[in-house]
Amino acid sequence: MPKATETLLEIDLNALDNNYRYLTSKLKSETKVLAVVKAFGYGSDSVVVAKELVELGVAYFAVAYTGEGETLRNASIETPILVLHPLPVNFDTILNRCLEPSIYSRKMLLEFIAFAEVNKQTDYPIHLKFNTGLNRLGFDENDIPFIAETLSKTKSVKVKSAFSHLAASEDLKLKDFTLGQIENFRKISEKLTLKLGYRPLLHCANTSGIINYPEAHFDMVRTGIGLYGFGNDPQENKHLKPIGTLKTVISQIHTIEKGESVGYNRGFIAEKTTRSATLPIGHADGIPRSYGKGKGWVIIDGKKAHILGNVCMDMIMVDVTDIDCEEGDEVIIFGPSATAEELSAAINSISYELITAVSQRVKRVVCRN
């Protein structure tokens, strides 16, 4: 790729291909893959990512909200799409766009069945979410008799899958907890299958579950962060490639004399003559104010340039006193060599938060590096 001349996010499809192939190398040939493309494809571009994954053979997509699924359908993506957190106000859109809702409570089950019956549906695919320890959304094991009885009274819906979500699959110090979740889901699945009289697809493994718990692969696995290049473990990160590189340029360079300040509220006061570079990227683009006053940095000419003063809405100023650079030079915020994981750790955050925060006003450029 040519060097950046503005703030942009490069999306490397070759890196995406690498990550998909690495993760699927952990699976049996018959195990299906559900790709999570919520939050604009974890801050990249959900349509671009989804179209590439269709070519790679992904079986399912998952999004958080109905509108995200609608975006994929508007892009002519026909692969089944699971909506992880549907709301009744969106049932019409779910039906009209052939999206498949996660049903996680008795109230939601009754409401969706009533909706499906009014709309004269038969065997509309639904997915039952079970809570095995994350305590966020989901049925409990003792809900199974209610589920089975309710479903026996209607032909409007059919259970396409049953699933749960591992709470700590990346943390091997919590292995006993995770194994307990997996065993709990296994018991729930057996009981549910017996009550339904048929076996839906079963899935509970996320990216770290794919890597650390082969016994949790069941019929299908879900991968989100791994597709985008992060394995929640330094050893696994060696096999994965971040697909996003956030870049910008130097707009202007200033010489700040001792005692002079930089930015709002005099967030930085020079203790010696300092050279600062102003960059066209700020907290409206996904660089939180918490990175200000030296906590965050960018990469210029292969060197770290720490942020001076407070992060502005549209700009940051960085220290280039000891860096050979000039106006118009390219700047790397994060990417394969200066990772979002490392930068996010500077403010006790995680890569997920940083990459999904990249504003939609930042230009996306698709490449194959």
Contacts in CASP RR format, 6 or more apart in sequence:
PFRMAT RR
TARGET T0000
AUTHOR 0000-0000-0000
METHOD contacts of the structure
MODEL  1
MPKATETLLEIDLNALDNNYRYLTSKLKSETKVLAVVKAFGYGSDSVVVA
KELVELGVAYFAVAYTGEGETLRNASIETPILVLHPLPVNFDTILNRCLE
PSIYSRKMLLEFIAFAEVNKQTDYPIHLKFNTGLNRLGFDENDIPFIAET
LSKTKSVKVKSAFSHLAASEDLKLKDFTLGQIENFRKISEKLTLKLGYRP
LLHCANTSGIINYPEAHFDMVRTGIGLYGFGNDPQENKHLKPIGTLKTVI
SQIHTIEKGESVGYNRGFIAEKTTRSATLPIGHADGIPRSYGKGKGWVII
DGKKAHILGNVCMDMIMVDVTDIDCEEGDEVIIFGPSATAEELSAAINSI
SYELITAVSQRVKRVVCRN
1 10 0 8 1.000
1 365 0 8 1.000
1 367 0 8 1.000
1 369 0 8 1.000
3 330 0 8 1.000
4 247 0 8 1.000
4 248 0 8 1.000
4 249 0 8 1.000
4 330 0 8 1.000
4 331 0 8 1.000
5 249 0 8 1.000
5 328 0 8 1.000
6 248 0 8 1.000
6 249 0 8 1.000
6 280 0 8 1.000
6 363 0 8 1.000
7 246 0 8 1.000
7 247 0 8 1.000
7 248 0 8 1.000
7 249 0 8 1.000
7 279 0 8 1.000
7 280 0 8 1.000
7 281 0 8 1.000
7 285 0 8 1.000
7 362 0 8 1.000
7 363 0 8 1.000
8 246 0 8 1.000
8 247 0 8 1.000
8 248 0 8 1.000
8 362 0 8 1.000
8 363 0 8 1.000
8 364 0 8 1.000
8 365 0 8 1.000
9 43 0 8 1.000
9 44 0 8 1.000
9 244 0 8 1.000
9 245 0 8 1.000
9 246 0 8 1.000
9 247 0 8 1.000
9 358 0 8 1.000
9 362 0 8 1.000
9 363 0 8 1.000
9 364 0 8 1.000
9 365 0 8 1.000
10 244 0 8 1.000
10 245 0 8 1.000
10 247 0 8 1.000
10 365 0 8 1.000
10 366 0 8 1.000
10 367 0 8 1.000
10 369 0 8 1.000
11 44 0 8 1.000
11 45 0 8 1.000
11 48 0 8 1.000
11 49 0 8 1.000
11 243 0 8 1.000
11 244 0 8 1.000
11 364 0 8 1.000
11 365 0 8 1.000
11 366 0 8 1.000
11 367 0 8 1.000
12 241 0 8 1.000
12 243 0 8 1.000
12 244 0 8 1.000
12 245 0 8 1.000
12 367 0 8 1.000
12 368 0 8 1.000
12 369 0 8 1.000
13 48 0 8 1.000
13 52 0 8 1.000
13 243 0 8 1.000
13 366 0 8 1.000
13 367 0 8 1.000
13 368 0 8 1.000
14 241 0 8 1.000
14 368 0 8 1.000
14 369 0 8 1.000
15 229 0 8 1.000
15 241 0 8 1.000
15 242 0 8 1.000
15 243 0 8 1.000
15 244 0 8 1.000
15 336 0 8 1.000
15 369 0 8 1.000
16 49 0 8 1.000
16 52 0 8 1.000
16 53 0 8 1.000
16 227 0 8 1.000
16 228 0 8 1.000
16 243 0 8 1.000
17 52 0 8 1.000
17 56 0 8 1.000
18 240 0 8 1.000
18 241 0 8 1.000
19 226 0 8 1.000
19 227 0 8 1.000
19 228 0 8 1.000
19 229 0 8 1.000
19 240 0 8 1.000
19 241 0 8 1.000
19 243 0 8 1.000
20 33 0 8 1.000
20 35 0 8 1.000
20 53 0 8 1.000
20 56 0 8 1.000
20 58 0 8 1.000
20 227 0 8 1.000
21 56 0 8 1.000
22 239 0 8 1.000
22 240 0 8 1.000
23 33 0 8 1.000
23 207 0 8 1.000
23 210 0 8 1.000
23 211 0 8 1.000
23 223 0 8 1.000
23 226 0 8 1.000
23 227 0 8 1.000
24 33 0 8 1.000
26 210 0 8 1.000
26 211 0 8 1.000
26 214 0 8 1.000
27 33 0 8 1.000
27 210 0 8 1.000
27 217 0 8 1.000
27 221 0 8 1.000
28 217 0 8 1.000
31 217 0 8 1.000
31 218 0 8 1.000
31 219 0 8 1.000
31 220 0 8 1.000
31 221 0 8 1.000
32 59 0 8 1.000
32 60 0 8 1.000
32 201 0 8 1.000
32 219 0 8 1.000
32 220 0 8 1.000
32 221 0 8 1.000
33 57 0 8 1.000
33 58 0 8 1.000
33 59 0 8 1.000
33 60 0 8 1.000
33 220 0 8 1.000
33 221 0 8 1.000
33 223 0 8 1.000
34 58 0 8 1.000
34 59 0 8 1.000
34 60 0 8 1.000
34 61 0 8 1.000
34 62 0 8 1.000
34 82 0 8 1.000
34 203 0 8 1.000
34 220 0 8 1.000
34 221 0 8 1.000
34 222 0 8 1.000
34 223 0 8 1.000
35 49 0 8 1.000
35 50 0 8 1.000
35 53 0 8 1.000
35 58 0 8 1.000
35 60 0 8 1.000
35 61 0 8 1.000
35 62 0 8 1.000
35 222 0 8 1.000
35 223 0 8 1.000
35 224 0 8 1.000
35 227 0 8 1.000
36 42 0 8 1.000
36 61 0 8 1.000
36 62 0 8 1.000
36 63 0 8 1.000
36 222 0 8 1.000
36 223 0 8 1.000
36 224 0 8 1.000
36 227 0 8 1.000
37 46 0 8 1.000
37 49 0 8 1.000
37 50 0 8 1.000
37 53 0 8 1.000
37 61 0 8 1.000
37 62 0 8 1.000
37 63 0 8 1.000
37 68 0 8 1.000
37 72 0 8 1.000
37 224 0 8 1.000
38 46 0 8 1.000
38 62 0 8 1.000
38 63 0 8 1.000
38 64 0 8 1.000
38 65 0 8 1.000
38 68 0 8 1.000
38 84 0 8 1.000
39 64 0 8 1.000
39 68 0 8 1.000
39 356 0 8 1.000
40 46 0 8 1.000
40 356 0 8 1.000
40 360 0 8 1.000
41 49 0 8 1.000
41 228 0 8 1.000
42 224 0 8 1.000
42 225 0 8 1.000
42 227 0 8 1.000
42 228 0 8 1.000
42 352 0 8 1.000
42 355 0 8 1.000
42 356 0 8 1.000
43 355 0 8 1.000
43 356 0 8 1.000
43 357 0 8 1.000
43 358 0 8 1.000
44 228 0 8 1.000
44 243 0 8 1.000
44 244 0 8 1.000
44 355 0 8 1.000
44 364 0 8 1.000
45 364 0 8 1.000
45 366 0 8 1.000
46 63 0 8 1.000
46 68 0 8 1.000
46 71 0 8 1.000
46 72 0 8 1.000
47 71 0 8 1.000
47 72 0 8 1.000
47 75 0 8 1.000
47 77 0 8 1.000
48 364 0 8 1.000
48 366 0 8 1.000
49 227 0 8 1.000
49 243 0 8 1.000
50 61 0 8 1.000
50 72 0 8 1.000
50 75 0 8 1.000
50 77 0 8 1.000
50 79 0 8 1.000
51 75 0 8 1.000
51 77 0 8 1.000
53 61 0 8 1.000
53 227 0 8 1.000
54 77 0 8 1.000
54 79 0 8 1.000
58 79 0 8 1.000
59 79 0 8 1.000
59 80 0 8 1.000
59 220 0 8 1.000
60 79 0 8 1.000
60 80 0 8 1.000
60 81 0 8 1.000
60 82 0 8 1.000
60 220 0 8 1.000
61 69 0 8 1.000
61 72 0 8 1.000
61 77 0 8 1.000
61 79 0 8 1.000
61 80 0 8 1.000
61 81 0 8 1.000
61 82 0 8 1.000
62 81 0 8 1.000
62 82 0 8 1.000
62 83 0 8 1.000
62 84 0 8 1.000
62 222 0 8 1.000
63 69 0 8 1.000
63 72 0 8 1.000
63 81 0 8 1.000
63 82 0 8 1.000
63 83 0 8 1.000
63 84 0 8 1.000
64 83 0 8 1.000
64 84 0 8 1.000
64 85 0 8 1.000
65 83 0 8 1.000
65 85 0 8 1.000
65 86 0 8 1.000
65 87 0 8 1.000
65 90 0 8 1.000
66 83 0 8 1.000
66 86 0 8 1.000
66 87 0 8 1.000
66 90 0 8 1.000
66 93 0 8 1.000
66 94 0 8 1.000
66 99 0 8 1.000
67 90 0 8 1.000
67 93 0 8 1.000
68 83 0 8 1.000
69 81 0 8 1.000
69 83 0 8 1.000
69 97 0 8 1.000
69 99 0 8 1.000
70 93 0 8 1.000
70 97 0 8 1.000
70 99 0 8 1.000
72 81 0 8 1.000
73 81 0 8 1.000
73 97 0 8 1.000
73 98 0 8 1.000
73 99 0 8 1.000
80 100 0 8 1.000
80 125 0 8 1.000
80 160 0 8 1.000
81 98 0 8 1.000
81 99 0 8 1.000
81 100 0 8 1.000
82 99 0 8 1.000
82 100 0 8 1.000
82 101 0 8 1.000
82 102 0 8 1.000
82 127 0 8 1.000
82 161 0 8 1.000
83 90 0 8 1.000
83 94 0 8 1.000
83 99 0 8 1.000
83 100 0 8 1.000
83 101 0 8 1.000
83 102 0 8 1.000
84 102 0 8 1.000
84 129 0 8 1.000
85 102 0 8 1.000
85 137 0 8 1.000
86 94 0 8 1.000
86 99 0 8 1.000
86 101 0 8 1.000
86 102 0 8 1.000
86 108 0 8 1.000
88 108 0 8 1.000
88 111 0 8 1.000
88 112 0 8 1.000
88 115 0 8 1.000
91 101 0 8 1.000
91 111 0 8 1.000
91 112 0 8 1.000
91 115 0 8 1.000
93 99 0 8 1.000
94 100 0 8 1.000
94 101 0 8 1.000
95 115 0 8 1.000
95 116 0 8 1.000
95 119 0 8 1.000
95 121 0 8 1.000
95 124 0 8 1.000
100 125 0 8 1.000
100 126 0 8 1.000
100 127 0 8 1.000
100 160 0 8 1.000
101 108 0 8 1.000
101 112 0 8 1.000
101 126 0 8 1.000
101 127 0 8 1.000
102 126 0 8 1.000
102 127 0 8 1.000
102 128 0 8 1.000
102 129 0 8 1.000
102 137 0 8 1.000
102 163 0 8 1.000
103 109 0 8 1.000
103 112 0 8 1.000
103 126 0 8 1.000
103 127 0 8 1.000
103 128 0 8 1.000
103 129 0 8 1.000
104 128 0 8 1.000
104 129 0 8 1.000
104 131 0 8 1.000
104 137 0 8 1.000
104 138 0 8 1.000
104 139 0 8 1.000
105 137 0 8 1.000
105 138 0 8 1.000
105 139 0 8 1.000
106 139 0 8 1.000
106 143 0 8 1.000
106 146 0 8 1.000
109 147 0 8 1.000
109 150 0 8 1.000
110 150 0 8 1.000
112 126 0 8 1.000
112 157 0 8 1.000
113 150 0 8 1.000
113 154 0 8 1.000
113 156 0 8 1.000
113 157 0 8 1.000
116 124 0 8 1.000
116 154 0 8 1.000
116 156 0 8 1.000
116 157 0 8 1.000
117 154 0 8 1.000
117 156 0 8 1.000
121 156 0 8 1.000
121 157 0 8 1.000
122 155 0 8 1.000
122 156 0 8 1.000
123 155 0 8 1.000
123 156 0 8 1.000
123 157 0 8 1.000
123 158 0 8 1.000
124 156 0 8 1.000
124 157 0 8 1.000
124 158 0 8 1.000
125 157 0 8 1.000
125 158 0 8 1.000
125 160 0 8 1.000
126 157 0 8 1.000
126 158 0 8 1.000
126 159 0 8 1.000
126 160 0 8 1.000
127 159 0 8 1.000
127 160 0 8 1.000
127 161 0 8 1.000
127 162 0 8 1.000
127 163 0 8 1.000
128 139 0 8 1.000
128 147 0 8 1.000
128 159 0 8 1.000
128 161 0 8 1.000
128 162 0 8 1.000
128 163 0 8 1.000
128 192 0 8 1.000
128 200 0 8 1.000
129 137 0 8 1.000
129 138 0 8 1.000
129 139 0 8 1.000
129 163 0 8 1.000
129 164 0 8 1.000
129 165 0 8 1.000
130 138 0 8 1.000
130 139 0 8 1.000
130 140 0 8 1.000
130 141 0 8 1.000
130 162 0 8 1.000
130 163 0 8 1.000
130 164 0 8 1.000
130 185 0 8 1.000
130 188 0 8 1.000
131 137 0 8 1.000
131 138 0 8 1.000
131 139 0 8 1.000
131 140 0 8 1.000
131 164 0 8 1.000
132 164 0 8 1.000
132 165 0 8 1.000
132 180 0 8 1.000
132 181 0 8 1.000
132 184 0 8 1.000
132 185 0 8 1.000
132 188 0 8 1.000
132 204 0 8 1.000
133 167 0 8 1.000
133 181 0 8 1.000
133 184 0 8 1.000
134 164 0 8 1.000
134 165 0 8 1.000
134 166 0 8 1.000
134 167 0 8 1.000
136 165 0 8 1.000
139 147 0 8 1.000
141 184 0 8 1.000
141 187 0 8 1.000
141 188 0 8 1.000
141 191 0 8 1.000
144 188 0 8 1.000
144 191 0 8 1.000
144 192 0 8 1.000
144 195 0 8 1.000
145 195 0 8 1.000
147 192 0 8 1.000
147 195 0 8 1.000
148 192 0 8 1.000
148 195 0 8 1.000
148 196 0 8 1.000
151 157 0 8 1.000
151 159 0 8 1.000
151 196 0 8 1.000
159 192 0 8 1.000
159 196 0 8 1.000
159 198 0 8 1.000
159 200 0 8 1.000
160 200 0 8 1.000
160 201 0 8 1.000
161 200 0 8 1.000
161 201 0 8 1.000
161 202 0 8 1.000
161 203 0 8 1.000
161 219 0 8 1.000
161 220 0 8 1.000
162 188 0 8 1.000
162 189 0 8 1.000
162 192 0 8 1.000
162 200 0 8 1.000
162 201 0 8 1.000
162 202 0 8 1.000
163 202 0 8 1.000
163 203 0 8 1.000
163 204 0 8 1.000
163 222 0 8 1.000
164 181 0 8 1.000
164 184 0 8 1.000
164 185 0 8 1.000
164 188 0 8 1.000
164 204 0 8 1.000
165 204 0 8 1.000
165 206 0 8 1.000
166 178 0 8 1.000
166 181 0 8 1.000
166 182 0 8 1.000
166 204 0 8 1.000
166 205 0 8 1.000
166 206 0 8 1.000
166 208 0 8 1.000
166 209 0 8 1.000
166 213 0 8 1.000
166 216 0 8 1.000
167 174 0 8 1.000
167 177 0 8 1.000
167 178 0 8 1.000
167 181 0 8 1.000
168 174 0 8 1.000
168 177 0 8 1.000
168 178 0 8 1.000
169 178 0 8 1.000
169 205 0 8 1.000
169 206 0 8 1.000
169 208 0 8 1.000
169 209 0 8 1.000
169 212 0 8 1.000
169 213 0 8 1.000
169 216 0 8 1.000
170 208 0 8 1.000
170 209 0 8 1.000
170 212 0 8 1.000
170 231 0 8 1.000
170 232 0 8 1.000
170 233 0 8 1.000
172 212 0 8 1.000
178 209 0 8 1.000
178 212 0 8 1.000
178 213 0 8 1.000
179 213 0 8 1.000
181 204 0 8 1.000
182 204 0 8 1.000
182 213 0 8 1.000
182 215 0 8 1.000
182 216 0 8 1.000
185 202 0 8 1.000
185 204 0 8 1.000
185 216 0 8 1.000
189 202 0 8 1.000
189 218 0 8 1.000
192 200 0 8 1.000
193 199 0 8 1.000
193 200 0 8 1.000
201 218 0 8 1.000
201 219 0 8 1.000
201 220 0 8 1.000
202 218 0 8 1.000
202 219 0 8 1.000
202 220 0 8 1.000
203 218 0 8 1.000
203 219 0 8 1.000
203 220 0 8 1.000
203 221 0 8 1.000
203 222 0 8 1.000
204 216 0 8 1.000
204 218 0 8 1.000
205 213 0 8 1.000
205 216 0 8 1.000
205 217 0 8 1.000
205 218 0 8 1.000
205 221 0 8 1.000
205 222 0 8 1.000
206 221 0 8 1.000
206 222 0 8 1.000
206 223 0 8 1.000
206 224 0 8 1.000
207 223 0 8 1.000
207 224 0 8 1.000
207 225 0 8 1.000
207 226 0 8 1.000
207 227 0 8 1.000
207 230 0 8 1.000
207 231 0 8 1.000
207 232 0 8 1.000
208 231 0 8 1.000
208 232 0 8 1.000
208 233 0 8 1.000
209 216 0 8 1.000
209 221 0 8 1.000
210 217 0 8 1.000
210 221 0 8 1.000
210 223 0 8 1.000
211 231 0 8 1.000
211 233 0 8 1.000
211 236 0 8 1.000
225 231 0 8 1.000
225 232 0 8 1.000
225 351 0 8 1.000
225 352 0 8 1.000
226 240 0 8 1.000
227 243 0 8 1.000
228 242 0 8 1.000
228 243 0 8 1.000
228 244 0 8 1.000
228 355 0 8 1.000
229 237 0 8 1.000
229 240 0 8 1.000
229 241 0 8 1.000
229 242 0 8 1.000
229 243 0 8 1.000
230 237 0 8 1.000
230 240 0 8 1.000
230 242 0 8 1.000
230 339 0 8 1.000
230 340 0 8 1.000
230 341 0 8 1.000
230 351 0 8 1.000
230 352 0 8 1.000
231 237 0 8 1.000
231 240 0 8 1.000
237 339 0 8 1.000
237 341 0 8 1.000
241 336 0 8 1.000
242 334 0 8 1.000
242 335 0 8 1.000
242 336 0 8 1.000
242 339 0 8 1.000
242 340 0 8 1.000
244 334 0 8 1.000
244 335 0 8 1.000
244 355 0 8 1.000
245 332 0 8 1.000
245 334 0 8 1.000
245 335 0 8 1.000
245 336 0 8 1.000
246 281 0 8 1.000
246 332 0 8 1.000
246 333 0 8 1.000
246 334 0 8 1.000
246 335 0 8 1.000
246 358 0 8 1.000
246 362 0 8 1.000
247 330 0 8 1.000
247 331 0 8 1.000
247 332 0 8 1.000
247 333 0 8 1.000
248 279 0 8 1.000
248 280 0 8 1.000
248 281 0 8 1.000
248 298 0 8 1.000
248 330 0 8 1.000
248 331 0 8 1.000
248 333 0 8 1.000
249 279 0 8 1.000
249 280 0 8 1.000
249 328 0 8 1.000
249 329 0 8 1.000
249 330 0 8 1.000
249 331 0 8 1.000
250 277 0 8 1.000
250 278 0 8 1.000
250 279 0 8 1.000
250 300 0 8 1.000
250 320 0 8 1.000
250 325 0 8 1.000
250 326 0 8 1.000
250 327 0 8 1.000
250 328 0 8 1.000
250 329 0 8 1.000
250 331 0 8 1.000
251 277 0 8 1.000
251 278 0 8 1.000
251 279 0 8 1.000
251 280 0 8 1.000
251 315 0 8 1.000
251 327 0 8 1.000
251 328 0 8 1.000
252 277 0 8 1.000
252 278 0 8 1.000
252 327 0 8 1.000
253 275 0 8 1.000
253 276 0 8 1.000
253 277 0 8 1.000
253 278 0 8 1.000
253 320 0 8 1.000
253 325 0 8 1.000
253 326 0 8 1.000
253 327 0 8 1.000
254 262 0 8 1.000
254 275 0 8 1.000
254 276 0 8 1.000
254 277 0 8 1.000
254 278 0 8 1.000
254 317 0 8 1.000
255 273 0 8 1.000
255 274 0 8 1.000
255 275 0 8 1.000
255 276 0 8 1.000
256 262 0 8 1.000
256 270 0 8 1.000
256 273 0 8 1.000
256 274 0 8 1.000
256 275 0 8 1.000
256 276 0 8 1.000
257 270 0 8 1.000
257 273 0 8 1.000
258 270 0 8 1.000
258 271 0 8 1.000
258 272 0 8 1.000
258 273 0 8 1.000
259 269 0 8 1.000
259 270 0 8 1.000
259 271 0 8 1.000
260 269 0 8 1.000
260 270 0 8 1.000
261 267 0 8 1.000
261 268 0 8 1.000
261 269 0 8 1.000
261 270 0 8 1.000
262 268 0 8 1.000
262 269 0 8 1.000
262 270 0 8 1.000
262 276 0 8 1.000
262 308 0 8 1.000
262 309 0 8 1.000
262 317 0 8 1.000
263 308 0 8 1.000
263 309 0 8 1.000
263 310 0 8 1.000
263 312 0 8 1.000
263 317 0 8 1.000
264 309 0 8 1.000
264 310 0 8 1.000
264 312 0 8 1.000
265 310 0 8 1.000
267 293 0 8 1.000
267 308 0 8 1.000
267 309 0 8 1.000
267 310 0 8 1.000
268 293 0 8 1.000
268 308 0 8 1.000
268 309 0 8 1.000
268 317 0 8 1.000
273 321 0 8 1.000
274 308 0 8 1.000
274 319 0 8 1.000
274 321 0 8 1.000
275 319 0 8 1.000
275 320 0 8 1.000
275 321 0 8 1.000
276 308 0 8 1.000
276 317 0 8 1.000
276 318 0 8 1.000
276 319 0 8 1.000
276 320 0 8 1.000
277 300 0 8 1.000
277 305 0 8 1.000
277 317 0 8 1.000
277 318 0 8 1.000
277 320 0 8 1.000
277 325 0 8 1.000
277 331 0 8 1.000
278 315 0 8 1.000
278 316 0 8 1.000
278 317 0 8 1.000
279 298 0 8 1.000
279 315 0 8 1.000
279 316 0 8 1.000
279 317 0 8 1.000
279 318 0 8 1.000
279 331 0 8 1.000
280 314 0 8 1.000
280 315 0 8 1.000
281 287 0 8 1.000
281 314 0 8 1.000
281 315 0 8 1.000
281 316 0 8 1.000
281 333 0 8 1.000
281 362 0 8 1.000
282 311 0 8 1.000
282 312 0 8 1.000
282 313 0 8 1.000
282 314 0 8 1.000
282 315 0 8 1.000
282 316 0 8 1.000
283 289 0 8 1.000
283 311 0 8 1.000
283 312 0 8 1.000
283 313 0 8 1.000
284 313 0 8 1.000
284 314 0 8 1.000
284 359 0 8 1.000
284 361 0 8 1.000
285 314 0 8 1.000
285 358 0 8 1.000
285 359 0 8 1.000
285 361 0 8 1.000
285 362 0 8 1.000
286 354 0 8 1.000
286 357 0 8 1.000
286 358 0 8 1.000
286 359 0 8 1.000
287 311 0 8 1.000
287 316 0 8 1.000
287 333 0 8 1.000
288 311 0 8 1.000
288 347 0 8 1.000
288 357 0 8 1.000
289 310 0 8 1.000
289 311 0 8 1.000
290 347 0 8 1.000
291 307 0 8 1.000
291 311 0 8 1.000
291 316 0 8 1.000
291 343 0 8 1.000
291 346 0 8 1.000
291 347 0 8 1.000
292 307 0 8 1.000
292 309 0 8 1.000
292 310 0 8 1.000
292 311 0 8 1.000
292 316 0 8 1.000
293 307 0 8 1.000
293 308 0 8 1.000
293 309 0 8 1.000
293 310 0 8 1.000
294 306 0 8 1.000
294 307 0 8 1.000
294 308 0 8 1.000
294 309 0 8 1.000
295 307 0 8 1.000
295 346 0 8 1.000
295 347 0 8 1.000
296 306 0 8 1.000
296 307 0 8 1.000
296 343 0 8 1.000
296 346 0 8 1.000
296 347 0 8 1.000
297 304 0 8 1.000
297 305 0 8 1.000
297 306 0 8 1.000
297 307 0 8 1.000
297 318 0 8 1.000
297 343 0 8 1.000
297 346 0 8 1.000
298 304 0 8 1.000
298 305 0 8 1.000
298 307 0 8 1.000
298 316 0 8 1.000
298 318 0 8 1.000
298 331 0 8 1.000
298 332 0 8 1.000
298 333 0 8 1.000
299 305 0 8 1.000
299 331 0 8 1.000
299 332 0 8 1.000
299 333 0 8 1.000
299 337 0 8 1.000
299 338 0 8 1.000
300 318 0 8 1.000
300 320 0 8 1.000
300 323 0 8 1.000
300 325 0 8 1.000
300 329 0 8 1.000
300 330 0 8 1.000
300 331 0 8 1.000
300 332 0 8 1.000
301 323 0 8 1.000
301 324 0 8 1.000
301 325 0 8 1.000
301 329 0 8 1.000
302 332 0 8 1.000
303 322 0 8 1.000
303 323 0 8 1.000
305 318 0 8 1.000
305 319 0 8 1.000
305 320 0 8 1.000
305 323 0 8 1.000
305 331 0 8 1.000
306 318 0 8 1.000
306 319 0 8 1.000
307 316 0 8 1.000
307 317 0 8 1.000
307 318 0 8 1.000
307 319 0 8 1.000
308 317 0 8 1.000
308 318 0 8 1.000
308 319 0 8 1.000
309 317 0 8 1.000
318 331 0 8 1.000
332 338 0 8 1.000
333 343 0 8 1.000
334 340 0 8 1.000
334 343 0 8 1.000
334 354 0 8 1.000
334 355 0 8 1.000
339 351 0 8 1.000
340 351 0 8 1.000
340 354 0 8 1.000
340 355 0 8 1.000
341 350 0 8 1.000
341 351 0 8 1.000
343 354 0 8 1.000
344 350 0 8 1.000
344 351 0 8 1.000
344 353 0 8 1.000
344 354 0 8 1.000
END
